[in-house]
Amino acid sequence: MPSTVPSAGRRGASARLRFEPLAAAHIPRLIDALLDPAVYAWIAPHRDEPSFRAFCAAVIAGPGDRFPDQTWWNHAIWERSTGEGVGRLETTFIGRQVEIAYLLGSLWWHRGLGSEALQWLVSEIQTAVPDAVIWATVHPQNLPSQRGLLRNGFGRTIAFPETLRSYDSGDFVYRLLENSDAQT
Ligand SMILES: CC(C)(COP(=O)(O)OP(=O)(O)OC[C@H]1O[C@@H](n2cnc3c(N)ncnc32)[C@H](O)[C@@H]1OP(=O)(O)O)[C@@H](O)C(=O)NCCC(=O)NCCS
């Protein structure tokens, strides 16, 4: 299905964070946060700086002809007060199916910044694609990520499309609930 999603995400800000479409010039300023082994307890690690750089170059290049039905947004996350690189956001659109991932360096955990980044990204996605159905896949042991999703309007489901890119067998799958789904 051809996508009408803007090909690059927008820049923006929340109370404590700034977000910018990921660019090659950002990579050196994100290395300290994102080559942190603690970040990769439940997701595939970047082994070293060259593999991290190669990964970033590939996501900045975008889906191209390999995945013509997809649009990718990648954002760098900066702390507004210090200007330091905090982490990054990933968004994959296949029409109105939208998949997200978020990674923050461990120095920035447990301060509500993961939730802040997640809320900003959901708002951006809903502005771009008002009828988006937003998904996240999570390792069953990744409790911080699961708590963050539940706290921000997502619910776990066993009914999900086969086309989720980040799904690994056994993952828990979360979908942003519509107001009418919200549990009381
Ligand atoms: C998942 C991840 C993004 C969560 O980030 P985070 O910034 O620590 O998340 P939050 O701060 O919003 O929530 C974490 C804790 O901070 C607490 N918190 C929330 N707002 C807060 C605030 N304003 N002040 C202090 N603490 C706060 C929350 O209650 C929560 O506590 P709990 O885990 O004991 O319930 C982060 O752990 C991470 O990057 N992990 C590695 C990558 C990864 O696994 N990504 C997910 C892939 S699916």
The ligand as an SDF file (V2000), in Angstrom:
LIG
                    3D

 48 50  0  0  0  0  0  0  0  0999 V2000
   12.3340    1.2620   28.4930 C   0  0  0  0  0  0  0  0  0  0  0  0
   13.0190    2.5890   28.7860 C   0  0  0  0  0  0  0  0  0  0  0  0
   12.9140    3.5020   27.5870 C   0  0  0  0  0  0  0  0  0  0  0  0
   12.3060    3.2230   29.9890 C   0  0  0  0  0  0  0  0  0  0  0  0
   12.8880    4.5120   30.1780 O   0  0  0  0  0  0  0  0  0  0  0  0
   12.7370    5.3420   31.5140 P   0  0  0  0  0  0  0  0  0  0  0  0
   13.0910    6.7330   31.1750 O   0  0  0  0  0  0  0  0  0  0  0  0
   13.4720    4.7040   32.6310 O   0  0  0  0  0  0  0  0  0  0  0  0
   11.1720    5.2220   31.7620 O   0  0  0  0  0  0  0  0  0  0  0  0
   10.3560    6.0930   32.8020 P   0  0  0  0  0  0  0  0  0  0  0  0
   11.2780    6.9170   33.6200 O   0  0  0  0  0  0  0  0  0  0  0  0
    9.2760    6.7830   32.0620 O   0  0  0  0  0  0  0  0  0  0  0  0
    9.7350    5.0230   33.7290 O   0  0  0  0  0  0  0  0  0  0  0  0
   10.6440    4.3040   34.5460 C   0  0  0  0  0  0  0  0  0  0  0  0
   10.4110    4.5900   36.0000 C   0  0  0  0  0  0  0  0  0  0  0  0
   10.5180    5.9710   36.3180 O   0  0  0  0  0  0  0  0  0  0  0  0
    9.3980    6.3560   37.1310 C   0  0  0  0  0  0  0  0  0  0  0  0
    9.0390    7.7590   36.8080 N   0  0  0  0  0  0  0  0  0  0  0  0
    8.1290    8.1840   35.9200 C   0  0  0  0  0  0  0  0  0  0  0  0
    8.0620    9.5160   35.9090 N   0  0  0  0  0  0  0  0  0  0  0  0
    8.9730    9.9550   36.8000 C   0  0  0  0  0  0  0  0  0  0  0  0
    9.3980   11.2310   37.2410 C   0  0  0  0  0  0  0  0  0  0  0  0
    8.8670   12.3590   36.7360 N   0  0  0  0  0  0  0  0  0  0  0  0
   10.3720   11.2950   38.1700 N   0  0  0  0  0  0  0  0  0  0  0  0
   10.9000   10.1770   38.6610 C   0  0  0  0  0  0  0  0  0  0  0  0
   10.5500    8.9330   38.2880 N   0  0  0  0  0  0  0  0  0  0  0  0
    9.5880    8.8120   37.3670 C   0  0  0  0  0  0  0  0  0  0  0  0
    8.3080    5.4430   36.7100 C   0  0  0  0  0  0  0  0  0  0  0  0
    7.3510    5.2830   37.7550 O   0  0  0  0  0  0  0  0  0  0  0  0
    9.0560    4.1750   36.4630 C   0  0  0  0  0  0  0  0  0  0  0  0
    9.2610    3.4780   37.6630 O   0  0  0  0  0  0  0  0  0  0  0  0
    9.0030    1.9370   37.7300 P   0  0  0  0  0  0  0  0  0  0  0  0
    9.7870    1.3430   36.5760 O   0  0  0  0  0  0  0  0  0  0  0  0
    9.5310    1.5540   39.0530 O   0  0  0  0  0  0  0  0  0  0  0  0
    7.5180    1.7760   37.5750 O   0  0  0  0  0  0  0  0  0  0  0  0
   14.4900    2.3820   29.1780 C   0  0  0  0  0  0  0  0  0  0  0  0
   14.5350    1.4700   30.2390 O   0  0  0  0  0  0  0  0  0  0  0  0
   15.3550    1.8810   28.0410 C   0  0  0  0  0  0  0  0  0  0  0  0
   15.7770    2.6250   27.1760 O   0  0  0  0  0  0  0  0  0  0  0  0
   15.6660    0.5550   28.0520 N   0  0  0  0  0  0  0  0  0  0  0  0
   16.6010   -0.0260   27.0990 C   0  0  0  0  0  0  0  0  0  0  0  0
   16.0720   -0.0860   25.6930 C   0  0  0  0  0  0  0  0  0  0  0  0
   14.7920   -0.8330   25.6300 C   0  0  0  0  0  0  0  0  0  0  0  0
   14.6620   -1.9450   26.1720 O   0  0  0  0  0  0  0  0  0  0  0  0
   13.8160   -0.2260   24.9510 N   0  0  0  0  0  0  0  0  0  0  0  0
   12.5200   -0.7880   24.7740 C   0  0  0  0  0  0  0  0  0  0  0  0
   12.5030   -1.6990   23.6190 C   0  0  0  0  0  0  0  0  0  0  0  0
   10.8710   -2.4370   23.4850 S   0  0  0  0  0  0  0  0  0  0  0  0
  1  2  1  0
  2  3  1  0
  2  4  1  0
  2 36  1  0
  4  5  1  0
  5  6  1  0
  6  7  2  0
  6  8  1  0
  6  9  1  0
  9 10  1  0
 10 11  2  0
 10 12  1  0
 10 13  1  0
 13 14  1  0
 14 15  1  0
 15 16  1  0
 15 30  1  0
 16 17  1  0
 17 18  1  0
 17 28  1  0
 18 19  1  0
 18 27  1  0
 19 20  2  0
 20 21  1  0
 21 22  1  0
 21 27  2  0
 22 23  1  0
 22 24  2  0
 24 25  1  0
 25 26  2  0
 26 27  1  0
 28 29  1  0
 28 30  1  0
 30 31  1  0
 31 32  1  0
 32 33  2  0
 32 34  1  0
 32 35  1  0
 36 37  1  0
 36 38  1  0
 38 39  2  0
 38 40  1  0
 40 41  1  0
 41 42  1  0
 42 43  1  0
 43 44  2  0
 43 45  1  0
 45 46  1  0
 46 47  1  0
 47 48  1  0
M  END
$$$$
